């Protein structure tokens, strides 16, 4: 008698996008490109599903909504619904949000910080990030490809023997 195939273990990644990223494709396309956030999320979902990863996406212009999502998915959800990792583009909160940083650190989950533009080649205030020193990696300046790179990093990390 053959053994039944076991169900694949699903991993969960929280994809966080901060303020104004709902305007991707419309806002300053010379800096941020023409790809919409919905395009990025759909592409990432397609990749994630192939690797048995559930991608939980949130975008908000409100800091507290993002903090609540991190707390819920990282700490307060039932154990089978908790996330394994985070991909975050904090956008303008990169330079201001100690609260979002603290929420991420409380989860003790690895996260990759993503920025569409090269924050180091822009205005001086954009060079400081409240996240970079705690992120497992920072990807900036590669447009929306940075999201794919972050997801691929976690795919490799999850399934290495």
C-alpha positions as a Markdown table, in Angstrom:
| # | Residue | x | y | z |
|---|---|---|---|---|
| 1 | Unk | 0.0 | 0.0 | 0.0 |
| 2 | Unk | 1.4 | 3.4 | -1.0 |
| 3 | Unk | 1.6 | 6.2 | 1.4 |
| 4 | Unk | -0.6 | 9.2 | 0.6 |
| 5 | Unk | 1.2 | 12.3 | -0.6 |
| 6 | Unk | 1.6 | 14.8 | 2.2 |
| 7 | Unk | 0.2 | 18.3 | 1.6 |
| 8 | Unk | 2.8 | 20.9 | 0.9 |
| 9 | Unk | 3.7 | 23.2 | 3.8 |
| 10 | Unk | 2.6 | 26.7 | 3.0 |
| 11 | Unk | 4.7 | 29.6 | 4.1 |
| 12 | Unk | 3.3 | 33.1 | 4.5 |
| 13 | Unk | 4.9 | 36.4 | 3.6 |
| 14 | Unk | 3.4 | 39.8 | 4.5 |
| 15 | Unk | 3.9 | 42.3 | 1.6 |
| 16 | Unk | 3.7 | 45.8 | 3.0 |
| 17 | Unk | 3.5 | 48.9 | 0.9 |
| 18 | Unk | 3.4 | 52.3 | 2.5 |
| 19 | Unk | 2.0 | 55.7 | 1.6 |
| 20 | Unk | 1.4 | 56.8 | -2.0 |
| 21 | Unk | 2.3 | 53.4 | -3.4 |
| 22 | Unk | -1.3 | 53.0 | -4.4 |
| 23 | Unk | -0.5 | 55.6 | -7.0 |
| 24 | Unk | 2.2 | 53.6 | -8.8 |
| 25 | Unk | 1.9 | 53.9 | -12.5 |
| 26 | Unk | 0.4 | 57.4 | -12.1 |
| 27 | Unk | 2.7 | 59.2 | -9.7 |
| 28 | Unk | 6.1 | 60.4 | -11.1 |
| 29 | Unk | 6.5 | 57.6 | -13.6 |
| 30 | Unk | 10.0 | 58.9 | -14.4 |
| 31 | Unk | 11.0 | 57.9 | -10.9 |
| 32 | Unk | 8.7 | 55.0 | -10.0 |
| 33 | Unk | 7.8 | 53.6 | -13.5 |
| 34 | Unk | 4.5 | 52.7 | -15.1 |
| 35 | Unk | 3.8 | 49.4 | -13.4 |
| 36 | Unk | 0.9 | 49.6 | -10.9 |
| 37 | Unk | 0.9 | 48.1 | -7.5 |
| 38 | Unk | -1.8 | 45.7 | -8.6 |
| 39 | Unk | 0.5 | 44.5 | -11.4 |
| 40 | Unk | 3.3 | 43.9 | -8.9 |
| 41 | Unk | 1.0 | 42.1 | -6.5 |
| 42 | Unk | -0.4 | 39.9 | -9.2 |
| 43 | Unk | 3.1 | 39.0 | -10.5 |
| 44 | Unk | 4.3 | 38.2 | -7.0 |
| 45 | Unk | 1.2 | 36.1 | -6.2 |
| 46 | Unk | 1.8 | 34.0 | -9.3 |
| 47 | Unk | 5.3 | 33.3 | -8.3 |
| 48 | Unk | 4.4 | 32.7 | -4.7 |
| 49 | Unk | 1.7 | 30.2 | -5.5 |
| 50 | Unk | 4.1 | 28.1 | -7.5 |
| 51 | Unk | 6.3 | 27.8 | -4.4 |
| 52 | Unk | 3.4 | 27.1 | -1.9 |
| 53 | Unk | 3.7 | 30.6 | -0.4 |
| 54 | Unk | 0.7 | 32.7 | 0.6 |
| 55 | Unk | 1.3 | 36.4 | 0.0 |
| 56 | Unk | -0.7 | 38.7 | 2.2 |
| 57 | Unk | -0.7 | 42.2 | 0.7 |
| 58 | Unk | -1.4 | 45.4 | 2.4 |
| 59 | Unk | -1.0 | 49.0 | 1.3 |
| 60 | Unk | -2.0 | 52.0 | 3.4 |
| 61 | Unk | -1.3 | 55.6 | 3.6 |
| 62 | Unk | -1.9 | 55.3 | 7.4 |
| 63 | Unk | 1.0 | 54.3 | 9.6 |
| 64 | Unk | -1.3 | 52.7 | 12.3 |
| 65 | Unk | -2.9 | 50.4 | 9.7 |
| 66 | Unk | 0.5 | 49.0 | 8.8 |
| 67 | Unk | 1.5 | 48.6 | 12.4 |
| 68 | Unk | -1.8 | 46.8 | 13.1 |
| 69 | Unk | -1.2 | 44.5 | 10.1 |
| 70 | Unk | 2.3 | 43.6 | 11.3 |
| 71 | Unk | 1.2 | 43.0 | 14.8 |
| 72 | Unk | -1.7 | 40.9 | 13.7 |
| 73 | Unk | 0.0 | 38.7 | 11.2 |
| 74 | Unk | 3.3 | 38.5 | 13.1 |
| 75 | Unk | 2.2 | 38.0 | 16.6 |
| 76 | Unk | -1.6 | 37.9 | 17.3 |
| 77 | Unk | -2.9 | 35.6 | 14.6 |
| 78 | Unk | -3.4 | 31.9 | 15.3 |
| 79 | Unk | -0.2 | 30.0 | 14.9 |
| 80 | Unk | -1.2 | 28.5 | 11.5 |
| 81 | Unk | -1.9 | 31.9 | 10.2 |
| 82 | Unk | 1.2 | 33.7 | 11.3 |
| 83 | Unk | 3.7 | 35.0 | 8.7 |
| 84 | Unk | 7.2 | 33.6 | 8.2 |
| 85 | Unk | 8.7 | 36.8 | 6.6 |
| 86 | Unk | 8.0 | 40.3 | 5.5 |
| 87 | Unk | 8.7 | 42.2 | 2.3 |
| 88 | Unk | 8.3 | 45.9 | 3.0 |
| 89 | Unk | 8.4 | 49.1 | 1.0 |
| 90 | Unk | 7.8 | 51.6 | 3.7 |
| 91 | Unk | 7.9 | 54.5 | 1.3 |
| 92 | Unk | 7.9 | 57.8 | 3.1 |
| 93 | Unk | 7.6 | 55.9 | 6.5 |
| 94 | Unk | 11.2 | 54.7 | 5.8 |
| 95 | Unk | 12.5 | 58.0 | 7.1 |
| 96 | Unk | 10.0 | 58.6 | 9.9 |
| 97 | Unk | 8.4 | 55.5 | 11.4 |
| 98 | Unk | 9.9 | 54.2 | 14.6 |
| 99 | Unk | 6.5 | 52.6 | 15.3 |
| 100 | Unk | 6.5 | 50.5 | 12.2 |
| 101 | Unk | 10.2 | 49.5 | 12.9 |
| 102 | Unk | 9.3 | 48.5 | 16.5 |
| 103 | Unk | 6.3 | 46.4 | 15.2 |
| 104 | Unk | 8.6 | 44.5 | 12.8 |
| 105 | Unk | 11.2 | 43.9 | 15.4 |
| 106 | Unk | 8.5 | 42.6 | 17.8 |
| 107 | Unk | 7.6 | 39.9 | 15.4 |
| 108 | Unk | 11.2 | 38.6 | 15.2 |
| 109 | Unk | 10.6 | 37.7 | 11.6 |
| 110 | Unk | 13.1 | 38.3 | 8.8 |
| 111 | Unk | 12.3 | 41.2 | 6.4 |
| 112 | Unk | 13.6 | 42.7 | 3.2 |
| 113 | Unk | 13.3 | 46.4 | 2.6 |
| 114 | Unk | 12.5 | 47.3 | -1.0 |
| 115 | Unk | 12.6 | 50.7 | -2.7 |
| 116 | Unk | 11.7 | 51.4 | -6.3 |
| 117 | Unk | 14.1 | 54.3 | -6.6 |
| 118 | Unk | 17.7 | 54.6 | -5.3 |
| 119 | Unk | 17.0 | 56.5 | -2.1 |
| 120 | Unk | 20.7 | 57.3 | -1.8 |
| 121 | Unk | 20.7 | 59.3 | -5.0 |
| 122 | Unk | 17.8 | 61.5 | -4.1 |
| 123 | Unk | 17.2 | 64.2 | -1.5 |
| 124 | Unk | 19.5 | 63.9 | 1.6 |
| 125 | Unk | 16.6 | 63.3 | 4.0 |
| 126 | Unk | 15.7 | 60.1 | 2.0 |
| 127 | Unk | 19.1 | 58.5 | 2.7 |
| 128 | Unk | 18.2 | 57.6 | 6.3 |
| 129 | Unk | 16.1 | 54.5 | 6.9 |
| 130 | Unk | 14.7 | 53.3 | 10.2 |
| 131 | Unk | 14.6 | 49.8 | 8.8 |
| 132 | Unk | 17.9 | 49.1 | 6.9 |
| 133 | Unk | 20.0 | 48.2 | 10.0 |
| 134 | Unk | 17.6 | 45.4 | 10.9 |
| 135 | Unk | 16.6 | 44.1 | 7.5 |
| 136 | Unk | 18.2 | 40.9 | 6.2 |
| 137 | Unk | 18.6 | 42.9 | 2.9 |
| 138 | Unk | 17.9 | 46.2 | 1.2 |
| 139 | Unk | 17.0 | 46.4 | -2.5 |
| 140 | Unk | 16.8 | 49.9 | -3.9 |
| 141 | Unk | 17.0 | 51.5 | -7.3 |
| 142 | Unk | 16.0 | 48.5 | -9.4 |
| 143 | Unk | 12.3 | 49.5 | -9.9 |
| 144 | Unk | 9.6 | 46.9 | -9.3 |
| 145 | Unk | 12.1 | 44.1 | -10.0 |
| 146 | Unk | 13.2 | 44.6 | -6.4 |
| 147 | Unk | 10.0 | 43.0 | -5.2 |
| 148 | Unk | 10.7 | 39.9 | -7.2 |
| 149 | Unk | 14.3 | 39.8 | -5.9 |
| 150 | Unk | 13.0 | 39.9 | -2.3 |
| 151 | Unk | 10.5 | 37.2 | -2.9 |
| 152 | Unk | 13.1 | 35.0 | -4.6 |
| 153 | Unk | 15.4 | 35.5 | -1.6 |
| 154 | Unk | 12.7 | 34.1 | 0.7 |
| 155 | Unk | 11.9 | 31.3 | -1.7 |
| 156 | Unk | 15.5 | 30.2 | -1.6 |
| 157 | Unk | 15.7 | 30.6 | 2.2 |
| 158 | Unk | 12.5 | 28.6 | 2.9 |
| 159 | Unk | 13.5 | 25.7 | 0.8 |
| 160 | Unk | 17.2 | 25.2 | 1.3 |
| 161 | Unk | 17.9 | 21.9 | 2.9 |
